[in-house]
């Protein structure tokens, strides 16, 4: 790691106050942040209340198909609430400066990702295929339209696509759900960060390019003179596009910016379904949605 680092502290609390008691539950969490070339994890702690069946030692830790940390735990005793809290610190380096016009033409990236007998394919090829929330579809390809001019530099194209998604989609909390896919988000013309990311990924894949979904957190700045509020930040999502020259380049269509030292990477996959922070199967519980509070604070 090189450059001037920035240290952020993150606390992510998910609380369920169930309508009816839960008799049995099994949960899977993607809450431990991963190390990257620009992100070093300084410490991580997972708190679960009530304690899982079998105690802390019974929490199963593994890596998923994309190398993300995954934790499984269960409850076999009746409970009417559940609180899962992930706390950690990360040290972040600034990403390298991007020369958008210096990247290779987008068709060159498409060719590099296509199968050729005897040729070694890049690992990014698995992110060319459509997925449930970011499919390959003609309507998504059409959304990119004129941006995909012949010989256009890939990163310049990706940047302009990010801008197009940002400008044509309206950010509107609670307007969609975790089950909304890229085509539905495009039809609605509104959504949240998850929808912005799925739409941009779907467009890139529909043109034969590799793009992955990144889940994480964003440090938001309070207005001048106002204190930071505990729990005022939120989970976030953005896009990484693969370039033969630059590798994975992360862009945030919700905010129309390149990902930098305000973004904390948690996990990445094909779409939200691969990296949902917390999911589970329960008997009982009712329909009360969870309460989620995220706090991201700068330490240095």
C-alpha positions as CSV (number, residue, x, y, z in Angstrom):
1,X,0.0,0.0,0.0
2,X,1.3,3.5,-0.8
3,X,0.0,7.1,-0.6
4,X,-1.6,9.0,2.2
5,X,-4.0,6.6,4.1
6,X,-7.3,7.5,5.7
7,X,-8.8,5.5,8.5
8,X,-12.5,5.0,8.9
9,X,-14.6,3.4,11.7
10,X,-17.8,1.6,10.7
11,X,-20.6,0.3,12.8
12,X,-23.5,-1.5,11.1
13,X,-26.4,-2.6,13.3
14,X,-29.4,-4.6,12.1
15,X,-32.3,-5.1,14.6
16,X,-35.4,-7.2,14.2
17,X,-38.3,-6.7,16.6
18,X,-40.5,-9.5,15.5
19,X,-44.3,-9.3,15.4
20,X,-44.5,-12.9,16.7
21,X,-41.9,-15.1,18.4
22,X,-39.4,-16.9,16.2
23,X,-39.1,-20.6,17.0
24,X,-36.2,-21.6,14.7
25,X,-33.8,-19.5,12.6
26,X,-30.8,-19.9,10.3
27,X,-28.9,-16.8,9.1
28,X,-26.1,-16.0,6.7
29,X,-24.2,-12.8,6.9
30,X,-21.8,-10.9,4.6
31,X,-20.6,-8.4,7.2
32,X,-16.9,-8.8,7.5
33,X,-15.1,-6.5,5.1
34,X,-12.6,-7.9,2.7
35,X,-9.0,-6.7,2.1
36,X,-8.2,-5.1,-1.2
37,X,-5.2,-3.4,-2.8
38,X,-6.4,-0.1,-1.4
39,X,-8.2,-1.3,1.8
40,X,-6.6,-2.8,4.9
41,X,-8.9,-4.1,7.7
42,X,-7.5,-3.2,11.1
43,X,-10.0,-5.2,13.2
44,X,-13.5,-6.6,13.0
45,X,-16.1,-7.8,15.6
46,X,-19.5,-9.4,15.1
47,X,-22.0,-9.2,18.0
48,X,-25.2,-11.3,17.9
49,X,-28.0,-10.9,20.5
50,X,-29.4,-13.4,21.5
51,X,-26.3,-15.5,21.3
52,X,-26.4,-18.2,18.6
53,X,-27.1,-21.8,19.4
54,X,-23.9,-23.3,20.6
55,X,-22.4,-19.9,21.5
56,X,-19.8,-17.8,19.6
57,X,-17.8,-20.9,18.7
58,X,-20.8,-22.2,16.7
59,X,-20.7,-19.3,14.2
60,X,-19.4,-20.7,11.0
61,X,-16.9,-18.7,9.0
62,X,-16.1,-19.4,5.4
63,X,-15.3,-17.8,2.0
64,X,-17.9,-17.7,-0.8
65,X,-17.2,-18.3,-4.5
66,X,-15.9,-14.7,-4.9
67,X,-13.6,-14.7,-1.9
68,X,-15.9,-12.7,0.4
69,X,-16.2,-13.6,4.1
70,X,-19.4,-15.3,5.0
71,X,-20.8,-16.2,8.5
72,X,-23.6,-18.6,9.3
73,X,-25.4,-18.9,12.7
74,X,-28.7,-20.2,14.0
75,X,-31.2,-20.1,16.9
76,X,-33.2,-23.1,18.1
77,X,-34.8,-21.3,21.1
78,X,-37.8,-19.0,21.0
79,X,-36.9,-15.3,20.7
80,X,-38.8,-12.1,19.8
81,X,-35.9,-9.9,18.7
82,X,-32.5,-10.2,17.0
83,X,-29.7,-7.7,16.9
84,X,-26.6,-8.2,14.7
85,X,-23.8,-5.6,14.9
86,X,-20.7,-5.5,12.8
87,X,-17.9,-3.1,14.0
88,X,-14.6,-2.5,12.3
89,X,-11.9,-0.1,11.2
90,X,-10.2,0.1,7.8
91,X,-7.3,2.0,6.4
92,X,-7.9,3.3,2.9
93,X,-5.5,4.5,0.2
94,X,-6.4,6.9,-2.6
95,X,-7.0,5.1,-5.9
96,X,-4.6,5.8,-8.8
97,X,-5.5,8.7,-11.0
98,X,-7.5,7.7,-14.0
99,X,-6.8,8.9,-17.6
100,X,-10.2,8.0,-19.1
101,X,-9.0,8.6,-22.7
102,X,-5.9,6.3,-22.3
103,X,-7.9,3.1,-21.7
104,X,-8.3,0.7,-24.6
105,X,-11.3,0.7,-26.9
106,X,-14.3,-1.1,-25.3
107,X,-14.4,-3.7,-28.1
108,X,-10.9,-4.8,-27.1
109,X,-12.2,-5.6,-23.6
110,X,-15.1,-7.5,-25.1
111,X,-12.7,-9.6,-27.3
112,X,-10.4,-10.3,-24.3
113,X,-13.4,-11.7,-22.4
114,X,-14.6,-14.0,-25.3
115,X,-13.7,-17.6,-25.4
116,X,-10.9,-18.6,-27.7
117,X,-9.6,-22.2,-27.9
118,X,-6.2,-22.4,-26.2
119,X,-6.3,-18.9,-24.8
120,X,-6.4,-18.1,-21.1
121,X,-9.4,-16.0,-20.1
122,X,-9.3,-13.4,-17.4
123,X,-11.0,-14.1,-14.1
124,X,-13.4,-11.3,-14.9
125,X,-15.2,-13.4,-17.5
126,X,-17.6,-14.7,-14.9
127,X,-19.0,-11.1,-14.5
128,X,-20.0,-10.9,-18.2
129,X,-22.8,-13.3,-17.7
130,X,-26.3,-12.0,-16.7
131,X,-27.6,-12.5,-13.2
132,X,-31.0,-12.3,-11.6
133,X,-30.8,-8.6,-10.8
134,X,-28.5,-7.5,-13.6
135,X,-29.5,-9.6,-16.7
136,X,-28.3,-9.4,-20.3
137,X,-31.1,-7.7,-22.2
138,X,-31.7,-5.8,-25.4
139,X,-33.5,-3.0,-23.5
140,X,-30.5,-2.5,-21.2
141,X,-28.1,-2.5,-24.2
142,X,-30.3,0.2,-25.9
143,X,-30.1,2.4,-22.7
144,X,-26.4,2.8,-23.4
145,X,-27.2,3.7,-27.0
146,X,-24.7,6.2,-28.6
147,X,-22.2,5.8,-25.8
148,X,-20.9,2.6,-27.3
149,X,-19.4,4.2,-30.4
150,X,-16.8,2.2,-32.2
151,X,-13.2,2.6,-30.8
152,X,-14.5,4.6,-27.8
153,X,-12.1,4.3,-24.8
154,X,-13.6,1.9,-22.3
155,X,-13.2,4.0,-19.2
156,X,-14.5,7.1,-20.9
157,X,-17.5,5.2,-22.0
158,X,-18.0,3.7,-18.5
159,X,-17.8,7.2,-16.9
160,X,-20.4,8.6,-19.3
161,X,-22.6,5.7,-18.6
162,X,-22.3,6.3,-14.9
163,X,-23.4,9.9,-15.6
164,X,-26.3,8.8,-17.7
165,X,-27.6,6.4,-15.0
166,X,-27.3,9.2,-12.4
167,X,-29.1,11.8,-14.5
168,X,-31.9,9.5,-15.8
169,X,-32.7,7.8,-12.6
170,X,-34.2,9.6,-9.6
171,X,-32.9,8.6,-6.2
172,X,-36.0,7.9,-4.1
173,X,-35.7,5.9,-0.9
174,X,-38.3,3.1,-0.4
175,X,-39.4,3.4,-4.0
176,X,-38.1,-0.1,-4.8
177,X,-37.3,-3.3,-2.8
178,X,-34.4,-5.7,-2.6
179,X,-36.3,-7.8,-5.2
180,X,-36.2,-5.1,-7.8
181,X,-34.1,-5.9,-10.9
182,X,-32.3,-3.6,-13.4
183,X,-35.2,-3.8,-15.9
184,X,-37.8,-2.9,-13.3
185,X,-35.6,0.0,-12.1
186,X,-35.2,1.3,-15.6
187,X,-39.0,1.1,-16.2
188,X,-39.7,3.0,-12.9
189,X,-37.0,5.6,-13.5
190,X,-36.2,5.7,-9.8
191,X,-34.7,3.7,-7.0
192,X,-31.8,3.5,-4.5
193,X,-28.1,2.8,-4.8
194,X,-28.7,-0.9,-5.4
195,X,-30.9,-0.1,-8.4
196,X,-28.5,2.4,-9.9
197,X,-25.7,-0.2,-9.6
198,X,-27.8,-3.0,-11.1
199,X,-28.8,-0.8,-14.1
200,X,-25.3,0.2,-14.9
201,X,-24.0,-3.4,-14.5
202,X,-26.8,-4.7,-16.8
203,X,-26.0,-2.2,-19.5
204,X,-22.3,-3.1,-19.5
205,X,-23.0,-6.8,-19.5
206,X,-25.5,-6.5,-22.3
207,X,-22.6,-5.1,-24.4
208,X,-20.3,-8.0,-23.6
209,X,-18.3,-6.2,-20.8
210,X,-17.5,-7.4,-17.3
211,X,-19.0,-5.6,-14.4
212,X,-19.5,-6.6,-10.8
213,X,-21.7,-5.4,-7.9
214,X,-19.8,-4.0,-4.9
215,X,-21.5,-3.6,-1.5
216,X,-20.1,-1.4,1.2
217,X,-20.5,1.9,3.0
218,X,-20.1,5.6,2.3
219,X,-18.9,8.3,4.6
220,X,-21.4,11.1,4.3
221,X,-20.5,14.6,5.3
222,X,-22.9,16.6,7.6
223,X,-23.8,20.2,6.7
224,X,-21.2,22.8,7.9
225,X,-21.5,23.3,11.7
226,X,-23.7,20.2,12.1
227,X,-22.5,17.2,14.1
228,X,-22.3,13.7,12.6
229,X,-25.3,11.7,13.7
230,X,-25.0,8.2,14.9
231,X,-26.7,5.8,12.5
232,X,-27.2,8.5,9.8
233,X,-25.1,6.7,7.2
234,X,-26.2,3.7,5.3
235,X,-25.2,0.6,3.4
236,X,-24.2,1.5,-0.1
237,X,-23.5,-0.2,-3.5
238,X,-21.6,0.7,-6.6
239,X,-20.1,-0.8,-9.7
240,X,-16.6,-2.0,-10.8
241,X,-15.9,-2.4,-14.5
242,X,-13.1,-4.5,-15.8
243,X,-10.5,-3.0,-18.1
244,X,-7.6,-5.0,-19.7
245,X,-5.2,-2.1,-18.9
246,X,-6.5,-0.9,-15.5
247,X,-8.0,-4.0,-13.9
248,X,-11.2,-3.3,-11.9
249,X,-12.2,0.4,-11.8
250,X,-14.9,1.3,-9.3
251,X,-17.5,4.0,-10.1
252,X,-20.5,5.1,-8.0
253,X,-23.5,6.0,-10.3
254,X,-25.7,7.1,-7.3
255,X,-23.3,9.9,-6.6
256,X,-21.7,10.3,-10.0
257,X,-18.1,9.9,-8.7
258,X,-15.2,7.6,-8.9
259,X,-14.9,5.4,-5.8
260,X,-12.2,6.8,-3.4
261,X,-11.5,7.1,0.3
262,X,-15.1,7.8,1.3
263,X,-16.1,4.3,0.2
264,X,-15.5,1.2,2.3
265,X,-15.7,-2.2,0.4
266,X,-17.6,-5.0,2.2
267,X,-18.0,-7.6,-0.5
268,X,-18.5,-8.1,-4.3
269,X,-20.5,-10.4,-6.5
270,X,-22.7,-10.6,-9.6
271,X,-25.5,-8.6,-7.9
272,X,-27.1,-7.9,-4.6
273,X,-28.3,-11.5,-4.2
274,X,-24.6,-12.7,-3.8
275,X,-23.7,-10.3,-1.1
276,X,-26.8,-9.4,1.0
277,X,-25.5,-8.2,4.4
278,X,-27.9,-10.4,6.3
279,X,-30.5,-13.0,5.2
280,X,-32.1,-15.9,6.8
281,X,-34.9,-18.5,7.1
282,X,-37.1,-18.3,10.1
283,X,-40.2,-20.0,11.6
284,X,-42.5,-17.3,12.9
285,X,-41.5,-13.6,13.2
286,X,-44.3,-11.9,11.3
287,X,-43.6,-9.3,8.6
288,X,-41.9,-6.4,10.5
289,X,-39.0,-5.1,8.5
290,X,-35.6,-4.7,10.1
291,X,-34.2,-1.4,11.5
292,X,-30.7,-0.7,10.1
293,X,-28.4,1.9,11.5
294,X,-24.9,2.6,10.0
295,X,-22.3,4.9,11.3
296,X,-19.1,5.7,9.4
297,X,-16.6,8.0,11.1
298,X,-13.2,9.3,10.1
299,X,-10.4,8.6,12.5
300,X,-7.5,9.9,10.5
